[in-house]
Amino acid sequence: MTAQSSILKKTSLTFCLCILILGCGTAEYEEQANQTINFVAEADEADKLLGYPVEIPAPKDGNGTVITKPTFLRLPRENYSRPYPDFVRGKGMVMFKYGKQKGSTVVPRDVFLAFSDETEGGVFAEGVLEHFEAKAQKKKDDDKKIKIKDDLKTDQYYFTNSSSETIHLFLAIDEKVAVIFKYDLDKPQGTKQEKVSERSMRTFRLNGFADGTKAQWDLKQQYEGGDKKP
């Protein structure tokens, strides 16, 4: 897509939304349209670093209930948006792995999404932390946490495991969902790694918020197209 056509499509989207707002005049539609315009502006900035939203499989538990939740998350461009075919069933959780396409000193080697499959409270968090060898847990203070949308309450960890891998771990406490970034490099690249994790996590949304954001994403793609899905 040329720069000129991209600008024209963005302008057309904004113009059409504004016309609809004027024609409709309802507060509900104005709010919905403004959210879409804001999403387009934010997504344009994110497009410089991030790829397509991740695909979320839908495995079921013994009762036939889907374990995963509607989730929206964009990873760095070098990471695949499709998970590995095989997933991990661990202590109170099911976990999916998203690898990277090519080497880089900044992007994570792997990103993981974990969802609770626990039958008793507290097992999910323990299972995730144990899996990534968080023996000396380094939980971030509230004033140093990355801000997550929708006031999602999270515990956030930053530590190095026994394999000298740097781990950024985000645990959505009430929702029992975790996002884990794993890097080959240790602390010398910490600042860059933090920025990559932060930019990706700023797109993270769950449940109805995830569904709404995905709908906005699809609308944006209709007007602007997109990169080939990795």
N, CA, C and O of each residue as an XYZ file, in Angstrom:
920
protein
N       0.838     -1.189      0.000
C       0.000      0.000      0.000
C       0.880      1.248      0.000
O       1.816      1.339      0.794
N       0.591      2.223     -0.888
C       1.391      3.436     -0.930
C       1.012      4.351      0.212
O      -0.059      4.222      0.804
N       1.916      5.290      0.519
C       1.639      6.233      1.604
C       0.422      7.086      1.276
O      -0.375      7.414      2.155
N       0.285      7.448     -0.023
C      -0.832      8.292     -0.416
C      -2.159      7.576     -0.236
O      -3.111      8.150      0.292
N      -2.227      6.304     -0.680
C      -3.477      5.562     -0.535
C      -3.810      5.324      0.921
O      -4.980      5.343      1.302
N      -2.774      5.096      1.756
C      -3.004      4.892      3.187
C      -3.614      6.137      3.813
O      -4.552      6.048      4.605
N      -3.074      7.303      3.453
C      -3.601      8.569      3.985
C      -5.036      8.776      3.541
O      -5.879      9.200      4.331
N      -5.321      8.475      2.264
C      -6.670      8.652      1.746
C      -7.666      7.757      2.468
O      -8.781      8.175      2.778
N      -7.252      6.523      2.733
C      -8.162      5.603      3.415
C      -8.411      6.020      4.854
O      -9.528      5.907      5.357
N      -7.355      6.508      5.520
C      -7.534      6.986      6.896
C      -8.456      8.197      6.922
O      -9.327      8.306      7.785
N      -8.258      9.103      5.971
C      -9.081     10.306      5.894
C     -10.526      9.936      5.611
O     -11.444     10.517      6.190
N     -10.731      8.965      4.716
C     -12.082      8.534      4.370
C     -12.801      7.942      5.576
O     -13.981      8.211      5.802
N     -12.076      7.131      6.350
C     -12.673      6.524      7.528
C     -13.117      7.588      8.513
O     -14.247      7.556      9.000
N     -12.238      8.525      8.807
C     -12.571      9.595      9.748
C     -13.719     10.444      9.229
O     -14.622     10.802      9.985
N     -13.687     10.771      7.927
C     -14.723     11.609      7.322
C     -16.080     10.921      7.400
O     -17.076     11.542      7.771
N     -16.118      9.628      7.048
C     -17.377      8.887      7.080
C     -17.956      8.825      8.488
O     -19.162      8.972      8.685
N     -17.088      8.607      9.452
C     -17.553      8.554     10.836
C     -18.126      9.892     11.283
O     -19.151      9.946     11.962
N     -17.454     10.963     10.896
C     -17.923     12.302     11.274
C     -19.265     12.618     10.644
O     -20.126     13.215     11.289
N     -19.457     12.220      9.370
C     -20.733     12.445      8.703
C     -21.845     11.684      9.404
O     -22.947     12.199      9.596
N     -21.538     10.447      9.784
C     -22.545      9.649     10.480
C     -22.910     10.253     11.823
O     -24.069     10.217     12.235
N     -21.906     10.813     12.509
C     -22.178     11.465     13.789
C     -23.130     12.634     13.603
O     -24.089     12.788     14.360
N     -22.863     13.464     12.588
C     -23.701     14.630     12.325
C     -25.115     14.209     11.949
O     -26.090     14.843     12.353
N     -25.219     13.127     11.168
C     -26.523     12.679     10.729
C     -27.314     12.021     11.835
O     -28.538     12.143     11.879
N     -26.644     11.334     12.717
C     -27.333     10.584     13.754
C     -27.623     11.448     14.968
O     -28.762     11.528     15.426
N     -26.597     12.087     15.480
C     -26.775     13.023     16.581
C     -27.008     12.393     17.934
O     -27.261     13.116     18.898
N     -26.935     11.089     18.053
C     -27.171     10.445     19.338
C     -25.880     10.370     20.132
O     -24.801     10.185     19.569
N     -25.998     10.516     21.447
C     -24.820     10.472     22.312
C     -24.144      9.112     22.252
O     -22.919      9.007     22.311
N     -24.964      8.070     22.134
C     -24.400      6.718     22.096
C     -23.540      6.523     20.854
O     -22.447      5.961     20.932
N     -24.034      6.988     19.706
C     -23.253      6.791     18.486
C     -22.015      7.673     18.481
O     -20.953      7.263     18.013
N     -22.156      8.896     19.008
C     -20.989      9.780     19.083
C     -19.876      9.129     19.891
O     -18.708      9.171     19.505
N     -20.251      8.525     21.019
C     -19.246      7.873     21.859
C     -18.610      6.704     21.119
O     -17.393      6.522     21.161
N     -19.443      5.909     20.438
C     -18.942      4.746     19.706
C     -18.006      5.165     18.574
O     -16.958      4.553     18.367
N     -18.387      6.201     17.852
C     -17.567      6.674     16.743
C     -16.260      7.277     17.233
O     -15.211      7.073     16.623
N     -16.321      8.022     18.337
C     -15.105      8.607     18.896
C     -14.138      7.527     19.360
O     -12.923      7.663     19.215
N     -14.688      6.451     19.920
C     -13.840      5.341     20.338
C     -13.133      4.728     19.138
O     -11.961      4.362     19.221
N     -13.850      4.616     18.022
C     -13.253      4.045     16.811
C     -12.161      4.949     16.262
O     -11.101      4.469     15.860
N     -12.412      6.259     16.242
C     -11.409      7.206     15.752
C     -10.165      7.165     16.637
O      -9.041      7.169     16.136
N     -10.371      7.123     17.948
C      -9.226      7.039     18.867
C      -8.463      5.739     18.675
O      -7.235      5.705     18.741
N      -9.220      4.661     18.434
C      -8.567      3.370     18.200
C      -7.698      3.418     16.949
O      -6.582      2.899     16.949
N      -8.203      4.039     15.883
C      -7.439      4.136     14.634
C      -6.153      4.915     14.860
O      -5.094      4.516     14.377
N      -6.233      6.023     15.589
C      -5.044      6.835     15.845
C      -4.011      6.054     16.657
O      -2.817      6.087     16.362
N      -4.489      5.357     17.678
C      -3.575      4.583     18.518
C      -2.995      3.404     17.743
O      -1.812      3.090     17.876
N      -3.829      2.752     16.932
C      -3.363      1.596     16.167
C      -2.332      2.007     15.122
O      -1.393      1.257     14.854
N      -2.495      3.182     14.530
C      -1.513      3.665     13.562
C      -0.140      3.784     14.196
O       0.870      3.430     13.587
N      -0.108      4.289     15.431
C       1.170      4.428     16.135
C       1.736      3.058     16.483
O       2.944      2.835     16.396
N       0.850      2.137     16.879
C       1.290      0.804     17.257
C       1.779     -0.001     16.057
O       2.624     -0.884     16.204
N       1.251      0.299     14.870
C       1.612     -0.454     13.669
C       3.104     -0.409     13.373
O       3.623     -1.282     12.677
N       3.789      0.583     13.884
C       5.227      0.685     13.640
C       5.985     -0.451     14.312
O       7.056     -0.843     13.849
N       5.435     -0.984     15.405
C       6.122     -2.017     16.172
C       5.388     -3.357     16.206
O       6.014     -4.412     16.303
N       4.062     -3.308     16.124
C       3.267     -4.494     16.420
C       2.601     -5.086     15.186
O       2.348     -4.391     14.203
N       2.321     -6.390     15.258
C       1.688     -7.097     14.160
C       0.210     -7.332     14.391
O      -0.451     -6.581     15.108
N      -0.300     -8.395     13.769
C      -1.711     -8.739     13.875
C      -2.070     -9.190     15.298
O      -1.195     -9.637     16.040
N      -3.350     -9.075     15.685
C      -3.785     -9.630     16.975
C      -3.549    -11.143     17.011
O      -3.667    -11.825     15.993
N      -3.216    -11.650     18.188
C      -2.952    -13.078     18.314
C      -4.239    -13.883     18.147
O      -5.333    -13.419     18.469
N      -4.075    -15.089     17.640
C      -5.188    -16.028     17.575
C      -5.238    -16.814     18.882
O      -4.207    -17.242     19.402
N      -6.451    -16.998     19.404
C      -6.635    -17.693     20.676
C      -7.362    -19.013     20.432
O      -8.525    -19.005     20.026
N      -6.702    -20.146     20.670
C      -7.376    -21.449     20.536
C      -8.503    -21.580     21.564
O      -8.642    -20.757     22.469
N      -9.295    -22.628     21.402
C     -10.443    -22.810     22.298
C     -10.532    -24.237     22.821
O     -11.518    -24.925     22.558
N      -9.513    -24.700     23.563
C      -9.606    -26.046     24.161
C     -10.687    -26.067     25.243
O     -11.032    -25.036     25.821
N     -11.209    -27.257     25.500
C     -12.294    -27.393     26.472
C     -11.859    -28.248     27.655
O     -10.952    -29.073     27.550
N     -12.524    -28.030     28.777
C     -12.245    -28.850     29.949
C     -13.083    -30.128     29.895
O     -13.750    -30.402     28.896
N     -13.042    -30.895     30.965
C     -13.757    -32.164     30.990
C     -15.263    -32.032     30.861
O     -15.941    -32.993     30.497
N     -15.796    -30.847     31.155
C     -17.238    -30.614     31.063
C     -17.653    -30.015     29.726
O     -18.824    -29.713     29.501
N     -16.668    -29.849     28.840
C     -16.975    -29.282     27.527
C     -17.004    -27.768     27.496
O     -17.444    -27.178     26.509
N     -16.536    -27.121     28.573
C     -16.509    -25.658     28.637
C     -15.182    -25.139     28.090
O     -14.115    -25.640     28.443
N     -15.263    -24.137     27.234
C     -14.040    -23.541     26.671
C     -13.244    -22.883     27.792
O     -13.797    -22.121     28.585
N     -11.949    -23.176     27.858
C     -11.105    -22.684     28.950
C     -10.671    -21.238     28.729
O     -10.599    -20.456     29.678
N     -10.385    -20.886     27.487
C      -9.863    -19.555     27.200
C     -10.964    -18.499     27.221
O     -12.153    -18.818     27.234
N     -10.542    -17.240     27.223
C     -11.456    -16.097     27.221
C     -11.193    -15.243     25.988
O     -10.097    -15.281     25.429
N     -12.205    -14.462     25.554
C     -11.929    -13.511     24.475
C     -10.759    -12.614     24.871
O     -10.795    -11.967     25.917
N      -9.735    -12.578     24.043
C      -8.499    -11.855     24.364
C      -7.994    -11.118     23.141
O      -7.910    -11.687     22.053
N      -7.657     -9.850     23.322
C      -7.037     -9.057     22.253
C      -5.640     -8.682     22.710
O      -5.456     -8.115     23.787
N      -4.651     -9.007     21.876
C      -3.260     -8.688     22.194
C      -2.467     -8.652     20.898
O      -2.531     -9.582     20.095
N      -1.718     -7.573     20.700
C      -0.827     -7.471     19.538
C       0.618     -7.609     20.013
O       1.060     -6.905     20.920
N       1.335     -8.521     19.387
C       2.733     -8.753     19.734
C       3.644     -8.018     18.753
O       3.182     -7.551     17.712
N       4.935     -7.910     19.076
C       5.880     -7.307     18.121
C       5.793     -7.997     16.763
O       5.470     -9.182     16.676
N       6.083     -7.247     15.710
C       5.961     -7.768     14.350
C       6.740     -9.057     14.139
O       6.320     -9.912     13.360
N       7.864     -9.208     14.819
C       8.710    -10.379     14.624
C       8.160    -11.640     15.286
O       8.667    -12.736     15.051
N       7.124    -11.489     16.112
C       6.503    -12.647     16.745
C       5.297    -13.108     15.927
O       4.573    -12.296     15.351
N       5.099    -14.405     15.889
C       3.947    -14.948     15.182
C       2.650    -14.613     15.916
O       2.614    -14.564     17.145
N       1.586    -14.383     15.144
C       0.269    -14.155     15.758
C      -0.469    -15.469     15.965
O      -1.455    -15.522     16.699
N       0.009    -16.536     15.316
C      -0.576    -17.871     15.527
C       0.273    -18.637     16.534
O       1.500    -18.614     16.447
N      -0.356    -19.308     17.479
C       0.423    -20.066     18.471
C       0.929    -21.377     17.889
O       0.463    -21.834     16.846
N       1.886    -21.968     18.582
C       2.334    -23.304     18.226
C       1.150    -24.264     18.334
O       0.279    -24.072     19.183
N       1.105    -25.302     17.482
C      -0.032    -26.243     17.532
C      -0.188    -26.923     18.899
O      -1.303    -27.146     19.372
N       0.940    -27.244     19.513
C       0.882    -27.911     20.814
C       0.820    -26.871     21.929
O       1.516    -25.857     21.883
N      -0.013    -27.130     22.924
C      -0.081    -26.233     24.071
C       0.218    -27.000     25.348
O       0.154    -28.229     25.387
N       0.541    -26.258     26.375
C       0.958    -26.846     27.649
C      -0.216    -26.893     28.619
O      -0.914    -25.899     28.816
N      -0.420    -28.043     29.212
C      -1.363    -28.145     30.339
C      -0.514    -28.295     31.595
O       0.157    -29.309     31.793
N      -0.556    -27.274     32.435
C       0.254    -27.274     33.640
C      -0.599    -27.263     34.880
O      -1.769    -27.646     34.858
N      -0.005    -26.825     35.949
C      -0.677    -26.783     37.250
C      -1.760    -25.711     37.231
O      -1.466    -24.520     37.338
N      -3.002    -26.135     37.096
C      -4.130    -25.209     37.110
C      -4.196    -24.284     35.922
O      -4.801    -23.216     36.016
N      -3.580    -24.663     34.774
C      -3.564    -23.736     33.641
C      -3.416    -24.473     32.317
O      -2.999    -25.630     32.264
N      -3.771    -23.765     31.255
C      -3.447    -24.171     29.894
C      -2.723    -22.987     29.274
O      -3.138    -21.843     29.463
N      -1.635    -23.244     28.526
C      -0.763    -22.162     28.070
C      -0.384    -22.341     26.599
O      -0.125    -23.450     26.133
N      -0.359    -21.193     25.872
C      -0.053    -21.179     24.452
C       1.216    -20.361     24.203
O       1.466    -19.352     24.862
N       2.000    -20.822     23.241
C       3.299    -20.200     22.960
C       3.302    -19.565     21.571
O       2.884    -20.176     20.587
N       3.792    -18.304     21.519
C       3.923    -17.567     20.269
C       5.414    -17.265     20.052
O       6.007    -16.466     20.776
N       6.005    -17.914     19.047
C       7.432    -17.742     18.800
C       7.735    -16.517     17.957
O       6.836    -15.744     17.627
N       9.007    -16.341     17.609
C       9.391    -15.201     16.776
C       9.869    -15.685     15.415
O      10.325    -16.819     15.272
N       9.761    -14.812     14.415
C      10.069    -15.171     13.041
C      11.554    -15.027     12.716
O      12.100    -15.788     11.917
N      12.197    -14.050     13.337
C      13.598    -13.823     13.015
C      14.307    -13.231     14.221
O      13.668    -12.717     15.139
N      15.628    -13.305     14.212
C      16.405    -12.859     15.356
C      16.359    -11.352     15.563
O      16.223    -10.580     14.614
N      16.472    -10.960     16.809
C      16.507     -9.548     17.174
C      17.066     -9.430     18.582
O      16.951    -10.353     19.389
N      17.666     -8.296     18.864
C      18.197     -8.077     20.211
C      17.151     -7.474     21.133
O      17.409     -7.267     22.319
N      15.966     -7.190     20.591
C      14.961     -6.492     21.386
C      13.699     -7.316     21.584
O      13.209     -7.440     22.707
N      13.159     -7.889     20.491
C      11.872     -8.576     20.619
C      12.006     -9.827     21.465
O      13.089    -10.409     21.538
N      10.920    -10.255     22.111
C      10.994    -11.473     22.918
C      11.200    -12.707     22.051
O      10.712    -12.780     20.923
N      11.924    -13.666     22.592
C      12.107    -14.930     21.889
C      10.781    -15.669     21.798
O      10.436    -16.240     20.763
N      10.047    -15.644     22.899
C       8.729    -16.273     22.944
C       7.795    -15.420     23.795
O       8.225    -14.721     24.713
N       6.512    -15.496     23.467
C       5.473    -14.893     24.302
C       4.467    -15.990     24.606
O       4.151    -16.806     23.740
N       3.965    -16.012     25.829
C       3.022    -17.041     26.256
C       1.739    -16.397     26.777
O       1.766    -15.335     27.400
N       0.623    -17.059     26.509
C      -0.651    -16.689     27.104
C      -1.143    -17.879     27.915
O      -1.233    -18.992     27.398
N      -1.461    -17.648     29.179
C      -1.924    -18.724     30.053
C      -3.315    -18.392     30.586
O      -3.593    -17.252     30.957
N      -4.187    -19.406     30.618
C      -5.554    -19.247     31.108
C      -5.798    -20.276     32.216
O      -5.275    -21.390     32.179
N      -6.589    -19.882     33.179
C      -6.828    -20.755     34.333
C      -7.657    -21.974     33.963
O      -8.661    -21.878     33.258
N      -7.210    -23.117     34.456
C      -7.965    -24.361     34.369
C      -8.026    -24.977     35.760
O      -8.151    -26.193     35.911
N      -7.936    -24.121     36.774
C      -7.842    -24.601     38.148
C      -9.197    -25.043     38.690
O     -10.245    -24.549     38.274
N      -9.150    -25.961     39.606
C     -10.361    -26.424     40.283
C     -10.396    -25.955     41.736
O     -11.379    -26.168     42.446
N      -9.309    -25.313     42.167
C      -9.255    -24.738     43.510
C      -8.488    -23.416     43.444
O      -7.580    -23.258     42.627
N      -8.852    -22.483     44.295
C      -8.264    -21.158     44.244
C      -6.774    -21.126     44.511
O      -6.260    -21.893     45.325
N      -6.081    -20.228     43.817
C      -4.669    -19.991     44.044
C      -3.730    -20.865     43.245
O      -2.537    -20.572     43.162
N      -4.242    -21.939     42.651
C      -3.385    -22.872     41.934
C      -2.872    -22.268     40.637
O      -1.727    -22.513     40.255
N      -3.700    -21.480     39.949
C      -3.292    -20.911     38.662
C      -2.059    -20.025     38.808
O      -1.072    -20.214     38.098
N      -2.111    -19.070     39.717
C      -0.974    -18.164     39.914
C       0.278    -18.933     40.285
O       1.359    -18.656     39.766
N       0.137    -19.896     41.181
C       1.280    -20.718     41.597
C       1.857    -21.493     40.407
O       3.073    -21.587     40.243
N       0.968    -22.039     39.590
C       1.402    -22.826     38.453
C       2.184    -22.018     37.432
O       3.192    -22.483     36.902
N       1.716    -20.803     37.159
C       2.402    -19.944     36.190
C       3.783    -19.549     36.705
O       4.771    -19.638     35.976
N       3.847    -19.122     37.937
C       5.119    -18.687     38.515
C       6.115    -19.846     38.602
O       7.303    -19.669     38.330
N       5.639    -21.010     38.974
C       6.523    -22.174     39.064
C       7.038    -22.579     37.691
O       8.203    -22.951     37.549
N       6.182    -22.510     36.683
C       6.580    -22.915     35.335
C       7.738    -22.069     34.820
O       8.619    -22.575     34.123
N       7.739    -20.785     35.160
C       8.790    -19.892     34.679
C       9.888    -19.666     35.723
O      10.678    -18.728     35.621
N       9.919    -20.537     36.718
C      10.990    -20.577     37.714
C      11.135    -19.251     38.455
O      12.241    -18.746     38.649
N      10.013    -18.710     38.856
C      10.044    -17.458     39.612
C      10.290    -17.765     41.079
O       9.442    -17.503     41.932
N      11.454    -18.320     41.361
C      11.773    -18.719     42.732
C      11.993    -17.510     43.629
O      11.520    -17.470     44.765
N      12.714    -16.527     43.108
C      12.878    -15.267     43.816
C      11.964    -14.251     43.141
O      12.397    -13.481     42.284
N      10.702    -14.258     43.535
C       9.714    -13.426     42.856
C      10.015    -11.943     43.061
O      10.194    -11.475     44.185
N      10.065    -11.221     41.945
C      10.332     -9.788     41.997
C       9.094     -9.057     41.503
O       9.021     -8.638     40.348
N       8.131     -8.914     42.387
C       6.890     -8.237     42.013
C       7.121     -6.727     41.979
O       7.729     -6.150     42.881
N       6.620     -6.109     40.917
C       6.798     -4.665     40.779
C       5.911     -3.909     41.756
O       4.789     -4.327     42.044
N       6.423     -2.794     42.264
C       5.609     -1.907     43.080
C       4.561     -1.241     42.193
O       4.752     -1.119     40.983
N       3.459     -0.811     42.797
C       2.365     -0.226     42.025
C       2.815      0.967     41.192
O       2.341      1.141     40.069
N       3.712      1.788     41.713
C       4.126      2.983     40.986
C       5.071      2.670     39.815
O       5.396      3.557     39.025
N       5.506      1.417     39.706
C       6.404      1.025     38.610
C       5.741      0.072     37.614
O       6.373     -0.385     36.661
N       4.466     -0.219     37.845
C       3.755     -1.128     36.954
C       3.440     -0.460     35.621
O       3.260      0.755     35.542
N       3.376     -1.291     34.564
C       2.886     -0.833     33.272
C       1.370     -0.681     33.369
O       0.680     -1.563     33.879
N       0.867      0.436     32.880
C      -0.566      0.707     32.952
C      -1.314     -0.169     31.960
O      -1.021     -0.144     30.764
N      -2.283     -0.948     32.450
C      -3.103     -1.817     31.617
C      -4.482     -1.196     31.451
O      -5.013     -0.599     32.387
N      -5.065     -1.335     30.260
C      -6.371     -0.723     29.991
C      -7.477     -1.341     30.834
O      -7.337     -2.421     31.409
N      -8.599     -0.593     30.881
C      -9.825     -1.059     31.534
C      -9.649     -1.270     33.038
O     -10.418     -1.997     33.666
N      -8.617     -0.621     33.611
C      -8.344     -0.743     35.052
C      -8.193     -2.203     35.471
O      -8.588     -2.593     36.570
N      -7.617     -2.999     34.578
C      -7.405     -4.415     34.863
C      -6.368     -4.563     35.969
O      -5.242     -4.082     35.849
N      -6.759     -5.228     37.038
C      -5.856     -5.411     38.172
C      -4.838     -6.496     37.863
O      -5.206     -7.630     37.558
N      -3.556     -6.151     37.941
C      -2.507     -7.120     37.609
C      -1.392     -7.114     38.657
O      -1.086     -6.097     39.279
N      -0.805     -8.295     38.819
C       0.500     -8.406     39.465
C       1.517     -8.505     38.342
O       1.308     -9.242     37.379
N       2.620     -7.767     38.454
C       3.620     -7.756     37.394
C       4.982     -8.128     37.962
O       5.383     -7.633     39.015
N       5.687     -9.005     37.256
C       6.968     -9.523     37.711
C       8.037     -9.293     36.638
O       7.755     -9.283     35.440
N       9.257     -9.111     37.106
C      10.410     -8.968     36.217
C      11.565     -9.682     36.891
O      12.035     -9.256     37.946
N      12.025    -10.769     36.283
C      13.068    -11.548     36.952
C      13.873    -12.341     35.925
O      13.482    -12.440     34.762
N      14.983    -12.896     36.354
C      15.826    -13.764     35.532
C      15.768    -15.168     36.102
O      15.965    -15.364     37.301
N      15.494    -16.160     35.237
C      15.376    -17.531     35.729
C      16.729    -18.239     35.714
O      17.756    -17.625     35.429
N      16.719    -19.522     36.021
C      17.968    -20.266     36.137
C      18.680    -20.456     34.801
O      19.861    -20.802     34.774
N      17.977    -20.236     33.696
C      18.580    -20.342     32.356
C      19.060    -18.995     31.839
O      19.362    -18.854     30.654
N      19.133    -18.003     32.726
C      19.563    -16.643     32.367
C      18.637    -16.009     31.342
O      19.068    -15.194     30.527
N      17.369    -16.383     31.384
C      16.364    -15.754     30.529
C      15.650    -14.679     31.343
O      15.323    -14.882     32.513
N      15.418    -13.548     30.713
C      14.679    -12.474     31.368
C      13.187    -12.687     31.136
O      12.752    -12.908     30.006
N      12.408    -12.618     32.212
C      10.975    -12.865     32.141
C      10.206    -11.618     32.573
O      10.452    -11.069     33.646
N       9.275    -11.179     31.730
C       8.287    -10.174     32.112
C       6.959    -10.912     32.221
O       6.491    -11.473     31.230
N       6.352    -10.925     33.376
C       5.150    -11.717     33.608
C       4.039    -10.807     34.123
O       4.205    -10.092     35.111
N       2.903    -10.852     33.431
C       1.739    -10.042     33.798
C       0.612    -10.997     34.173
O       0.190    -11.818     33.359
N       0.134    -10.889     35.392
C      -0.886    -11.804     35.903
C      -2.159    -11.010     36.222
O      -2.206    -10.251     37.190
N      -3.189    -11.202     35.389
C      -4.481    -10.564     35.640
C      -5.162    -11.341     36.767
O      -5.678    -12.438     36.552
N      -5.159    -10.773     37.943
C      -5.514    -11.499     39.160
C      -6.944    -12.018     39.136
O      -7.175    -13.217     39.298
N      -7.910    -11.117     38.934
C      -9.312    -11.516     38.994
C      -9.726    -12.363     37.793
O     -10.525    -13.289     37.929
N      -9.185    -12.048     36.621
C      -9.551    -12.772     35.409
C      -8.803    -14.093     35.262
O      -9.216    -14.960     34.491
N      -7.707    -14.250     35.999
C      -6.890    -15.465     35.945
C      -6.383    -15.747     34.526
O      -6.554    -16.832     33.970
N      -5.757    -14.716     33.983
C      -5.101    -14.799     32.680
C      -3.703    -14.223     32.854
O      -3.530    -13.235     33.567
N      -2.711    -14.817     32.220
C      -1.342    -14.321     32.331
C      -0.720    -14.155     30.947
O      -0.963    -14.950     30.038
N       0.094    -13.098     30.807
C       0.889    -12.872     29.596
C       2.350    -12.875     30.022
O       2.733    -12.190     30.971
N       3.162    -13.653     29.311
C       4.563    -13.807     29.710
C       5.461    -13.535     28.507
O       5.288    -14.141     27.450
N       6.418    -12.629     28.668
C       7.422    -12.330     27.648
C       8.749    -12.937     28.105
O       9.205    -12.686     29.221
N       9.362    -13.738     27.229
C      10.641    -14.364     27.564
C      11.717    -13.863     26.598
O      11.546    -13.906     25.380
N      12.828    -13.387     27.169
C      13.942    -12.860     26.383
C      15.201    -13.696     26.612
O      15.422    -14.224     27.702
N      16.016    -13.805     25.571
C      17.301    -14.488     25.707
C      18.281    -13.666     26.524
O      19.098    -14.208     27.269
N      18.189    -12.369     26.379
C      19.189    -11.489     26.984
C      18.828    -11.136     28.410
O      17.669    -11.185     28.820
N      19.859    -10.781     29.145
C      19.669    -10.420     30.546
C      19.568     -8.902     30.674
O      19.200     -8.232     29.709
N      19.875     -8.363     31.805
C      19.590     -6.981     32.164
C      20.176     -5.881     31.262
O      19.573     -4.811     31.188
N      21.321     -6.078     30.565
C      21.830     -4.985     29.727
C      20.824     -4.447     28.713
O      20.880     -3.271     28.352
N      19.899     -5.300     28.246
C      18.885     -4.864     27.291
C      17.553     -4.581     27.982
O      16.521     -4.455     27.323
N      17.578     -4.485     29.279
C      16.343     -4.376     30.043
C      15.445     -3.219     29.655
O      14.227     -3.384     29.591
N      16.017     -2.047     29.391
C      15.212     -0.870     29.058
C      14.463     -1.062     27.750
O      13.275     -0.755     27.657
N      15.163     -1.575     26.732
C      14.514     -1.813     25.447
C      13.445     -2.892     25.570
O      12.364     -2.778     24.992
N      13.757     -3.933     26.323
C      12.792     -5.004     26.514
C      11.529     -4.491     27.200
O      10.410     -4.858     26.840
N      11.734     -3.652     28.176
C      10.602     -3.084     28.911
C       9.687     -2.300     27.982
O       8.464     -2.386     28.095
N      10.269     -1.538     27.067
C       9.476     -0.730     26.137
C       8.670     -1.606     25.194
O       7.507     -1.315     24.911
N       9.289     -2.688     24.704
C       8.584     -3.594     23.806
C       7.415     -4.263     24.526
O       6.309     -4.337     23.991
N       7.663     -4.746     25.731
C       6.600     -5.376     26.521
C       5.484     -4.388     26.809
O       4.303     -4.721     26.708
N       5.864     -3.175     27.168
C       4.870     -2.156     27.504
C       3.990     -1.832     26.309
O       2.770     -1.733     26.438
N       4.609     -1.668     25.143
C       3.813     -1.294     23.962
C       2.840     -2.399     23.607
O       1.698     -2.128     23.235
N       3.275     -3.624     23.717
C       2.391     -4.739     23.433
C       1.267     -4.831     24.465
O       0.109     -5.032     24.099
N       1.592     -4.687     25.735
C       0.589     -4.808     26.791
C      -0.421     -3.670     26.782
O      -1.506     -3.804     27.349
N      -0.091     -2.579     26.162
C      -1.063     -1.482     26.042
C      -2.212     -1.841     25.105
O      -3.217     -1.133     25.056
N      -2.068     -2.944     24.356
C      -3.154     -3.409     23.493
C      -3.981     -4.513     24.154
O      -4.991     -4.941     23.595
N      -3.571     -4.973     25.324
C      -4.166     -6.146     25.968
C      -5.554     -5.831     26.521
O      -5.727     -4.908     27.317
N      -6.556     -6.631     26.074
C      -7.918     -6.463     26.577
C      -8.586     -7.829     26.664
O      -8.228     -8.761     25.943
N      -9.567     -7.927     27.564
C     -10.238     -9.200     27.796
C     -11.750     -9.084     27.669
O     -12.323     -8.004     27.809
N     -12.379    -10.217     27.402
C     -13.832    -10.367     27.399
C     -14.515     -9.380     26.446
O     -14.134     -9.296     25.278
N     -15.506     -8.641     26.918
C     -16.227     -7.719     26.043
C     -15.345     -6.629     25.465
O     -15.542     -6.208     24.325
N     -14.373     -6.169     26.241
C     -13.440     -5.165     25.733
C     -12.631     -5.732     24.565
O     -12.349     -5.031     23.594
N     -12.266     -7.005     24.672
C     -11.519     -7.663     23.593
C     -12.374     -7.775     22.331
O     -11.895     -7.516     21.228
N     -13.634     -8.158     22.495
C     -14.530     -8.288     21.346
C     -14.722     -6.944     20.646
O     -14.702     -6.867     19.418
N     -14.908     -5.887     21.438
C     -15.099     -4.561     20.864
C     -13.872     -4.070     20.123
O     -13.982     -3.489     19.043
N     -12.692     -4.305     20.707
C     -11.451     -3.880     20.073
C     -11.203     -4.654     18.784
O     -10.723     -4.093     17.798
N     -11.534     -5.955     18.795
C     -11.370     -6.759     17.577
C     -12.289     -6.249     16.468
O     -11.897     -6.229     15.301
N     -13.504     -5.838     16.820
C     -14.424     -5.287     15.820
C     -13.858     -3.994     15.225
O     -13.958     -3.766     14.019
N     -13.264     -3.151     16.073
C     -12.638     -1.924     15.589
C     -11.443     -2.235     14.695
O     -11.221     -1.574     13.681
N     -10.684     -3.246     15.084
C      -9.538     -3.659     14.270
C      -9.998     -4.106     12.881
O      -9.411     -3.714     11.872
N     -11.048     -4.926     12.836
C     -11.565     -5.421     11.557
C     -12.043     -4.267     10.676
O     -11.842     -4.286      9.461
N     -12.669     -3.270     11.283
C     -13.119     -2.096     10.526
C     -11.930     -1.350      9.952
O     -11.954     -0.925      8.797
N     -10.907     -1.194     10.744
C      -9.691     -0.514     10.287
C      -9.072     -1.254      9.102
O      -8.622     -0.634      8.139
N      -9.054     -2.586      9.183
C      -8.475     -3.376      8.099
C      -9.257     -3.236      6.805
O      -8.676     -3.269      5.721
N     -10.559     -3.081      6.909
C     -11.395     -2.910      5.720
C     -11.004     -1.657      4.942
O     -11.034     -1.644      3.712
N     -10.640     -0.621      5.664
C     -10.307      0.653      5.021
C      -8.841      0.763      4.642
O      -8.494      1.440      3.674
N      -7.976      0.097      5.406
C      -6.546      0.296      5.188
C      -5.819     -0.941      4.705
O      -4.666     -0.848      4.283
N      -6.462     -2.096      4.756
C      -5.738     -3.317      4.460
C      -4.817     -3.641      5.597
O      -4.945     -3.068      6.679
N      -3.873     -4.564      5.377
C      -2.952     -4.939      6.444
C      -1.805     -5.747      5.910
O      -1.805     -6.158      4.749
N      -0.831     -5.975      6.754
C       0.314     -6.802      6.379
C      -0.123     -8.267      6.270
O      -1.160     -8.661      6.802
N       0.674     -9.046      5.583
C       0.416    -10.477      5.505
C       0.491    -11.075      6.896
O       1.447    -10.840      7.636
N      -0.518    -11.843      7.244
C      -0.623    -12.353      8.611
C       0.458    -13.381      8.891
O       0.544    -14.386      8.185
N       1.288    -13.154      9.910
C       2.364    -14.117     10.227
C       1.835    -15.316     10.997
O       2.602    -16.215     11.340
